[in-house]
């Protein structure tokens, strides 16, 4: 129903635009004085007359004589920076039947289309005109299937065709250097890719199979394998485009849901990537795909996660075997930290360094570790039982909370509850315990809408709430019960709860991925369930996609080992499923029927 609605609304909108422009042109007041136009009256580009800033068509016979002219019209308009006259748009619509198999496989028509798609000054305007006229969906039938294709969630703002054209526009902006400030790495590497055509076609096709039964990435790969040769791409280019479509969600999945400091994560990722060129292409595709989803979806934190994954994968692919170089990397990190703490004596630094286990040195950058070292030194000097610091990072659009306290069971869960009560959204978390029994937990938070959590009053309230919670004066479970009223727009959506337990993704931890309906205190309920199961949390990675929240925990038992016992794994799965279902509106089944598809 919704696709039919969007198609009808789109048709009405397109026709309204065409006829309004036509009537406006027809009823233009003629000038009182007939000033000579010095030959501009009869200006033509090939068979196409130019009227003002618009290219037109004198007769539909030009389309019938040579249907390639239906594509050539857009190509000429683009190359000459012209709009298309409403008269020509009407004639295009009335002759769409001419776009048949013969035209679709015509080499010249496909060459012109590739020129349009990869136009270095920006293809977005002409692609939209082609879509409005119905030409794009007829020339690329698979694209026609996603025109007005609605995406049933709160994450995707646009229909699939609009999302795709926006992604292509963003790619062009990136190539022209207009997004250098937001995407410094992508801005640097986009000019190193070996084939612009591969990148543009991959962006056009990455969601081409949305709305079909099955995995749209797998189905899209098959579409790419069939379509690319028709567009004039070589066998090697076709293989690369198909691979990019198949794996276009891979970088998002790994960077947002996996521990990037686990060597196995990088090794497994690189086994799929296989080459630096693919890595460059995939990063750029991932960036424009996320940016084109909708406003406020992209932020600096996501950009930093993608950059971290890119640099680590690049190092691995260029010969720096991650697993074999940990000792050297740790030594390099410690040397860098020592240089930052130049005012410390060697004895002070050695005592500090020996307090931490190996994973700590690979988990954070030097800037983070320097802040934490100075915080810990000051706290120890003052003999403080609890220290809370907050660092606001404007570029990454993230605020970093660090808590240094005596370690005890449930500390992580209590802090997540306090953060939820304070109205912040946790994006990532890392948990460390020193050899002398102190906990060093770091959380990266944002506003629920993805904005920067930096208001002074909110930050002060957050500090007080965490302190009160850890002192036992505030109970998150009770406070969160009052916040469980989700926005009305989320009530029409349901998310199938899912618990996935993986003992192969990490050499050190059991990895648990949880999918559920996002709501206040979501992470708190899950982490409290893990505490009840007497499990230790190494790190947590959180991502929200509209109404859907995806949380990945890296856990081990109290002895620091993976969980292998089948009975224990089933107990974990059941307990977490119970937490995922807690607080869900019983009307969910009714709502599910309302949006079934």
Secondary structure, DSSP 8 states (H G I E B T S, - for coil): -HHHHHHHHHHHHHHHHHHHHHHHHHT----SS----TTGGG-EETTEEEETTEE--S-THHHHH-TTHHHHHHHHHHHTT-EE-HHHHHHHHHTGGG--HHHHT-HHHHHHHHHHHT-TT-SHHHHHHHHHHTHHHHHSHHHHTTTT----SSS--S-HHHHHHHHHHHHHHHHTTTTTTT-HHHHHHGGG-S-HHHHHHHHHHTTTTTTSSS-HHHHHHHHHHHHHHHTT--HHHHHHHHHHHHTTTHHHHHHHHS-TTSHHHHHHHHHHH-SHHHHHHHHHHHHHHHHTT-TT---HHHHHHHHHHHHHHHHHHTT--TGGGHHHHHHHHHHHHHHHTTTS-HHHHHHHHTTS-HHHHHHS-HHHHHHHHHHHHHHHHHT-SEEEEEEEETTTTEEEEEEEEE--TTHHHHHHHHHHHTTEEEEEEEEEE-TTSEEEEEEEEEETTS-----HHHHHHHHHHHHHHHTTS--HHHHHHTT----GGGGG-----EEEEESSS-SSSEEEEEEEE--TTHHHHHHHHHHHTT-EEEEEEEEEETTEEEEEEEEE-TTS-----HHHHHHHHHHHHHHHHTT--TTHHHHHHHT--
